[in-house]
Amino acid sequence: MAYEGDVGPFMSVKIPIIFTPTIPGEAKLDFQIMFSQPGCEPIVVSVCGVAESAPVWVTKPNIDLKICMYDRLYQDSIEVQSRQSLFADAKSFFNKDTGVLEVPLTVQVADQVRPVLFTVHAVVTHSDLLFDRTEVDFGHCSVYESSQTSVRLTNCSLLPQEFGFVGIPKFIDVQPNDGFGTLLPSQSMDIYLIFSASKAGEYNFTLTCKTGINRDFLLSCHATGVQPALKLSDCLVEFGGTALGDRTTAVLYVENQISSGPEAAARLFAFSVPDSSDITITPASGRVLPGQRCLVQVTFSPTLTDDVIKAEAVRRRKEFHTDASSCQHTQPDSKSKIETPLPLVKDQGSKVTPANSSPIRSPSPADVQAGSFEYLAAKASLLRSFTERRTRHVISCFTSTSDTSEEPRYSPHETLNLELRCPAVRPALLLISDSHTIHFSQVAVGQKVLKKVIIQNISSEFVKLTSSLLDVNGPFSVLNAMRPIGPEETHVLLIAFTPSVAKKYYETLEVSCSQMSLEIALCAEAVDPIITCSHGGHVDFDYVPENESASQVFRLQNLSSLDVRFSVLLDSQRLTEAMDSTAHVGTQNHSGLSVFRVSPSGGAISPAAAADITVTFHPDHESLHYRDVLRVKLLNKQTVCVLELRGSSCRHNMFVCGGDPVEDCSESLIPSHIYTSGHQDSKSLLLTFRSEYQEGKAIATARKLHVGCVLGSKPATKKTVEFVWESLSPVEPQSFRVAPMQGSVDAGHRRPITITWMPSSGLAPNAVVQACALLTVRGDETVVYRVIMTAHTDKNTAT
């Protein structure tokens, strides 16, 4: 800066030299005064000064108020400066703890002897903003996702300060309010830094936080961008409001971005879903080929956990006991008391004791049994009082190369993250059951089992129920229709299970309204029943007196693992069946009642148990041809046992059986005494003998007859039967021999009679020999049997 002026002859001029130091210490400077006349030499003036460190100073040492009028107010401001080292430089003026500066000042007035004294007060504070850390490392960040971290920004000043992050790169986002805001004195705020890598590589950058007084505070940041081989089509899934007991499904894809090149390879992925979570991911793991994608279903199924339900049950139990105790204290002498059964709690043993029997032991959630009444009541209470609940899940998806030669290696830098936002709301429908799974257990093939499902409307509006379709060819079916139900009303569903093939069955039934859907799982197992019978083929009844009964028992054994219901049917009673079903039905009673009776006619057999079936033979007339067929059938119409029932009946207490049939096995339903006198004292028996040749000689052949005595229930019946052969003289010459010739038979027994024919040596081949003898049988009546014996030799065996 040059200073110029004029000086006259024999005159003097004052040249002001102003010393304004900025740095404490000694300062020296030489000034050169030069003149316009060439003959005048310059004058050099050396100036030195010492600057002292003043803690407080004013920027304008003089104040010029110019021309002032009387009776008027004129004012100006004095700017006082201070510095950071105020406490060290001016300990007597500055209080470090309170930040108060108190400086006495003196104003010198021209032509006034007494100076003007006044004191300057100020509260001095910092203008610093402080980060809780000086560097931020985002680590490895996928180019498909954003990585977020937070820093804490604190205002160290006693004054509010405005701030803002300026010059932010495109790959970084600062929140809240896009990085702008105001911090109150000593206030701290969390600043969220969101890094989104645009490409793979290293990122080093600095964030600048500028204050309202133009101060800058820097924050160094570092990140590494990574491009995984796999990509999620959606990294954020936000479900709609889902009712408890309902479910919502979202679909996304795991994509293999590298389709060609040396890095193209199949990749493995695996989602890590937390245990006991409301989230289900299907498939949870898989393999994606280069350039391909895999569909993934994410299902949100909000429910109430057992721990929450049991805790509510305990709370309700304690509340009930508290109310009961207060009632007893308020009305100790009341004669009419309302008796409420106490909830029962099962202990370690088999005893059942009241829950409040011990004044020391308090109820525990472990005492509440799942599926019990109080468990279901607590669950219903929680569902009715449920308020909206929002949860957030971050599911990690680990990726790896598909190298089958060794264990897959999962890189933490290529891990994908799936964020799920899941709001759960109060349900409109309540399934009154301990589970959403209906178990039919084991059911015999062909059997029909019914289950009831009760659904209640717990909303405040009418709801219209609809249901999903079940397999029309499957065993499950809904027997009743859906209908609208009002608030607090219930609807009962009848579900039938009728299997036709032995296997396990599983179907899902959805009952829906406009607000939600209830999913009911139907599980059952069809089993082929295995029933064995102790008798095989037939049941024979010996001669039974007419109008009397005889019984036999056979056993059905259940070898299945479930109860089996059965029914016993007789072909003679199956009038609606086909004609061939009665082909083996023989003589029946004249009275119209069945000659064979079965007891019981049906029932159920437990696993590994047996049932005894009694068959009673009760003829009402004499016949040798009582026949019927007994069939044991299950509910699935399967026939597990077929028995042919045979029976004979006689009018008297004796009978003779054996020989060849000489009459038809069927007989008319008209009683024989209508066309006869009702008394027959002679009957015929036919015995046919056939002899073969062995080594050129005919061998003997024999036939047998049996004489029996029936054990009747009538006391007047004779207890023995006698028999004797008569007129044997024509028989013996024909080489017939009879043994024994006579004898007796006790009641309930039969005795064989053997008739032997030995062909004579002169008998020609194929010659027929015939003879006749009389067999007299005496019991309660005497009957003579005419026994016709016919014999011949077989020429085909002659040599």
C-alpha positions, 0 to 999 in steps of 0.5 A: 500500500503506497501513501502519497502527499505534498510538503511545502517549503519550510513545512512538515507533514505527519505520516501515520504508521498503523500496526495491526498484528495478527500473530503474537510476537515482535515484528520489524519493517523498513519504510522508504520515503521517496521524493519527486525531485531527483536530487533528494535522496530517499529516507529509510524509516525502520519500524518495530513493534511487539504484538501481544496475545489479547484474549478479547479485542474489538475490531473497530477501536474508534467509533465515529458518530459523525455530526450529532444533534441534540435531543436525538439518540445515536448508536453503533455496535462494538464487535468483540472477538474472542478465540479458542484459547480463551480459558488459557489466555484470560483465566480471570475473565472466562469460566470454563465450566459455565462458558461465561466471559466477563470483560471490563472495558474502558471508553476514553472520550476526547476532552473528558478526563473521566473514562467511561467504564462498562463490562461485556458479558457473553456465553461462549460455545463451540460450533463443532459437530461430532461423529461417533466414528471417523470412518465407515466401512460398509464391507462387501455389498452386493450390486443387487442389494443395499447395505445400511449402517448408521452414524451418530451425529452430536451437536457440541454447541449450546446453540441450535445448528443447521446441517446438511450433507452436500455433494453426495455420490449417486450410490449413497443415500443419507437419511432422514430427510435426505441428510438435512436437519437441525440439531438442538444444543447437545442433541444427537441424531442417528444418520442412516447411510445407505450404500447401493453399489452400481458395479463391482469394485472398490469404493472410497469416498468422503461425505461432507456435512456442512453447518449453517456457519459454513463449517465442514465436517468430513466422514471417510467411507469405504465399501467393496461392490460384489456381483454374485452369480445368483440374483433374486428377482425381488429382494423385498416382499411386503405381504398384505394383512394376513389373518391368524390361521390364514396364509399368503404366498408370494412368488419370486425367482432365483436367477443365474445371471451368468449364461456363458463364458468361463465363469458360467456354471450351475449354482447352489442356493439355500435359504436359512429360515429361522426355526419356529418362524411364520415363514415357509420357503419352498424349495428351501434349497436348489440348483440353478443352471447357467442362464436359468431361474428357479421359482421360489414360493414364500408363504407367510402363515401367522399363528399363535405359539403354544407358549403364548397360548399356555401363558394366557391360559395360566393368566386366565386361571389366576384371574379365575382364582382371584375372582373366586377368592374375592367372592368368598371374602365378600359373601362368607355366610351366603347360603346360596352359592354358585358352584363352578368346577375348578379347572383340573391339572394333571400332575406327574402321577395318575391322580387328578387334583384341583388346580388351587389345592396347593396354596404354595405352588402357582400355576405353570404353563407346563400344566396346560395340556395342548388341546384341553378345554382351557387351552382352546379357551385361551386360544379363542380369547387371544384370537378375539382380542388380537391387534395388528402385529407387524414383523420384519424378517431378513432371510439369508440365501447362501450361494455356492458353485455346484461342485459335486467333487467336494463339499460346497463352499458358500461365500459370505460375500455372495450371500443374498438377503431377502427382506420380508414385511409381514403384517398379521391381523385379527381373523374373522373365522375361528376353527373350534378345534385343537388343530387345523389337521383332521385325523381320521386315523385308520379306517377299513377299506369301504367303511364310512367315517364322519368327522365334524368341524365347527367354524365360528364367525368372530367378526362383527359382520355377516360372512358368506362361507365357501369351500374349495373343491375336493378330489371328486374321485377321492375318499374325502367329501363334504356332506353339507352345503356352506351358508352365510353366518352372522356374528358369533354364529357357528357352522358345522361341516360334516366331512366323510372319509370312504376309502376304496383302496388301502393306502394313506390319504391327504387332502386340503380343504379351504373354507373361505370368506371375503376376509380370510381363508381357513386351511384344514388338512385331512389325513387318513389311512385306509387299511384292508381288514384281515378276518379269519374263520375257525371253520373251513368250508362247511358246518354239518349238523347230525340228525336232529329230532324235528322241532328240536335244536342243535348249535355249533360255534365258529370263531372270527379272529381280527388280525387287523390293527383297527376295529372291524365291523361285520354282518352275518347273512344267510342266502335263504334270507337274501331275497333281493340278491341274484338267483344264483345266490340261492343255488345252494339253498336246500330244504327250509322249514314249513313254518316259514322261519329259517331253519338255521339261525345266527347269533350275533348277526353282526358287530365289531371286533377289536384288534387282535380280538375274536368274536364267537358266532353261534349257528343254531339248527332248528328243523320243524319236519323230517328231511335229509336235505336242509341246506343254507350258505352263511356269509360273513361280510364287512361294511365294505361289502367284502366277503371274508368267510363263506360256510355251507350249512348242512343239516338232517332231521328225523321224526323218530330217535333212530336213523340209518345213513349211508348208501347211494342217494335214491331221492332228490335233494330238493323237496316240495314245501308241501308237507308229505303227510298231505298226500300220505298217511303220515306213517311209513314203516318201510324204507329203501337203501341202495348199496352199489359195489364195484370190484376191480381186478388186480393181478387177474383176480377180483378183489373184495369191496366194502360199503358201510351203513351207520345206525344212529340213536338221536339224543333228544330233549324229550324225557319219554324218548327211548335212550337206545336203538336196536338193529337186526338183519333179516332175510339174509339167505338170498344175500349170502349166495351172492358173496355178500357178508354183513357184520355185525348181524345185530346190535344196539346203539346208545343215545347220541352215538352211531354204529357202523355196519360193514357189508362186504362183497367178494366176487366169486371166481366164476363170475364173468366180467361186467356181470351184475349181481343183485340181492336184497335184505331187510334191516329192522331198527327198533327205537321209539318206533320200529322201521324196516329198511329194505337194503338193495345190494347191487355189485359188478366187476370192472372189465377195464381192469381185467387182465 
